[in-house]
Amino acid sequence: MDIQSNGVRIHVSTAGEGELALVFLHYWGGSSRSWRYVVDELADTYATVAADHRGWGESDAPATGYTIADLADDAQNAIESLDLKRYVLVGHSMGGKAAQLLASRRPLGLEALVLIAPSPPSPTLIDDEQRTFMAHAYDSRESVEFVVDNVLTGDTKLKGAQREQVIEDSLRGATQAKTGWLDIAMREDITEHVAHIDVPVLVIGGERDQVDRVETLRAELLPRLADARLVMLTGVGHLSPLEAPKEVAATIRRFISERDG
């Protein structure tokens, strides 16, 4: 289904049923499909909502409007359009930074926050060589395959349908969405906002993550959260929702169950 967010059509996939909804925001290069295996594990208990960020998947790709606030607004508009009364935000990487900003607004109905290999709230600063590499990471099938095998994954390499999905989603992304993250959103500083998050937070990091390393999360994110715990997945890289979906889903389920008491 589609919703309208400030004049932009945002595609949303839904599954499952339950009083509590899980709202999933994907990484830079992904789409709502990035959550399909995690959703398969959780839709028996929870309603699930996975959105394509603007410029990715099946959502519209406006010429401008790729700040973290724009992504957070889209997610908030999807939540309001679906009239979700109780929900947990789940954000991965870029989606994790958007989820942090949305949670800092203390929206009605938000009960908890799950951040999976999230981009930190502080600016991500890279040198010219790194920026050039990232700017061309999703240029071709060959470049995506190199990034998937050598940067994004840990001990378990993606194969078959999972691998093809990542390649398709990466190539499909709009140029303005790709550069919007590099030029604007990843450089934004939302640390003052994150201090306002007032719900329990679960942070899931990958031991082999080369993008948003566990050390970065411990230094830049956890100290800014009042109620947070970190779970590290052994041998896993940056794409844990695809590399270890059962483990990610089980960790989320356990966190929610313990929170509900």
JOZI-V906927 format. One record per residue. PHI is phi as a letter, one per 20 degrees, with the letter a starting at -180 (* if undefined). Layout:
# JOZI-V906927
PHI ; PHI
This chain:
# JOZI-V906927
* ; c ; c ; d ; c ; l ; n ; d ; e ; d ; e ; c ; d ; c ; b ; m ; b ; r ; f ; d ; d ; d ; d ; d ; c ; e ; e ; f ; o ; d ; a ; g ; f ; g ; e ; g ; f ; f ; g ; g ; e ; d ; f ; f ; d ; c ; f ; c ; c ; c ; d ; e ; g ; g ; n ; c ; l ; d ; f ; f ; c ; f ; f ; c ; o ; c ; f ; f ; f ; f ; f ; f ; f ; f ; f ; f ; f ; f ; f ; f ; f ; e ; l ; f ; e ; c ; b ; d ; e ; c ; c ; d ; l ; g ; f ; f ; f ; f ; f ; f ; f ; f ; f ; f ; f ; l ; f ; f ; n ; f ; d ; a ; c ; d ; d ; d ; l ; f ; f ; f ; f ; f ; g ; e ; d ; c ; e ; f ; f ; f ; f ; f ; f ; f ; f ; d ; f ; d ; f ; b ; g ; f ; f ; f ; g ; f ; f ; f ; f ; d ; c ; e ; d ; d ; f ; e ; e ; f ; c ; l ; f ; f ; f ; f ; f ; f ; f ; f ; f ; f ; f ; f ; g ; f ; g ; f ; f ; f ; f ; f ; f ; f ; e ; c ; f ; f ; e ; f ; d ; d ; f ; f ; f ; f ; f ; e ; f ; c ; d ; f ; c ; d ; d ; d ; d ; d ; g ; d ; f ; e ; e ; d ; f ; g ; f ; f ; f ; f ; e ; d ; d ; g ; f ; e ; d ; f ; c ; b ; c ; d ; d ; d ; e ; f ; m ; e ; e ; e ; e ; g ; f ; d ; f ; b ; f ; f ; f ; f ; f ; f ; f ; f ; f ; f ; f ; f ; f ; f ; f ; f ; m
